[in-house]
């Protein structure tokens, strides 16, 4: 099933490209058998495009004309967006139908099913007695780091404490001075929860 939709925001389309894009949309959508009820949207797009092209053709616009052009561009963007939204609603899973409007699809989301294990993992003394800090570098495409730590890795029913951070250090507090703490870390952000952990490191809390 397709997850890509038509772009609905045209604010960043360059000035030299927005007119041809809108004209191409009209050429492709008017009379398109996939969109027999699109006349309100195409009429609105035509009504927005005609004055925009006239204003954009002025070589040396006055400040007032520049302000008017900006207003016309906003209206043109909205009219294009209305066509895109209509098509997205009608054909949420049909890329061919969406592309037949002459508009562009969103970029396909990159998939990173399995991430690399975090880098430069280390355990250091914490800011207060009886704590430790875990440090690691997020691998590419990760959105966070998930630290698991325990005081007894040999227990058949290991109780792992979990700390998740976006960046920076993870403070391990479920210990006291003299405890030997065992810790490992995995990246968060892949398409599965089964992400590889680093090797387990240990350190005695001071």
C-alpha positions, 0 to 999 in steps of 0.5 A: 500500500502506498504511503506517499501523497501529493505535496500540499505546501508550495511556499518553497517553490521558486517564483520562476517555477510556480507559474509553470507548475500551476499551468501544468496542473491545470493542463493535466487535471482539466478533463482528467477522467479520474477527476470528473468533479474537480471543476471547483478546484480547477476554476479556483486555480485558474482564477488565482493563476491569471492575475498572478502571472500578470503581476509576476511579469512586471519587471520593475514593480513598485513596493505596492505591486510587490505586496500585491504579488505576494498576496496573489502568490499566497492565493495561488499556493492555496489553490494548488494545495486545494487540488492536491488535497482533493486528489489525496483524499480521492486516491490515497493509495494510487500514485498513478492517479495522484501523479496524473494531476501534474503535481509532485509526490512527497519523498519516499520515507527512508527505511532503516529497519536495523540501526547500527549499535551506538558508538563510543559507549562508556560508563563514568562516575555520576555527579553524586555518590552512588550514581553512574553516567552512561555515555554513547554516540547515536548512530546514523538515523537513530532518534534516541538511545535506550540504556538498560542496566542491572546489578545482577546480570546472572539472575535468571529473571534479570531486572533491567532498569531503562533510561531513554535519552535523545542526546547526552548522558544517561544518569543511572540512579538505581544503585548505591556506592559500592554496587557493580553496575552492568549496562548496555545501550541500543539505538531507537528509531528503526522500523523494529524494536529489535535493535542491536545492543552494545556489549555490556560494560560494568563499573562500580558506583563510587 
